[in-house]
Amino acid sequence: MSGSGMNVDHKALADSGQEMTGHGGVPQEIAKQVQEAQVPAIAWGMLGYTLQLPEIYLGMLNDLAQHLNDMGVHLQQTGQAMSDTAKSYQETEQQIARMFQQLMSETGSAGQGSGDSGAGDSGGAADQPDPRA
């Protein structure tokens, strides 16, 4: 990126944000399926009840479902933030372009054709006061 300055592909950033937002529902769908993954009481047997495995299992199942729901929310928030960032970059670049166009229209043809940059023939050195004076 040497010499290229800041370069952002607004469309790619916005598209990625929309794609990420779209994926936000996937973990939430999985969370619904996780909640349906109930193990019948008989499956735990006597030892399972003694070790309190049904409670441990349900706790872990609920933790997983909560994690998946949180993941979906964060995917949607991150996707929206990416889309907002793309919009902000684009608006900033458009504003800077308008400012440059306004500056160019205010200066007219300055710097075009005449070769006079306003510095004078001596490069401005003769016009400067002597700093020792």
Protein Blocks (a to p, Z undefined) as FASTA:
>chain_A
ZZnlpaddfklmmmmmmmmmmmmmmmmmmmmmmmmmcccfklnommlmmnommmmmmmmm
mmmmmmmmmmmmmmmmmmmmmmmmmmmmmmmmmmmmmmmmmmmmmnomghihnlpnonoj
noommmpccfkZZ
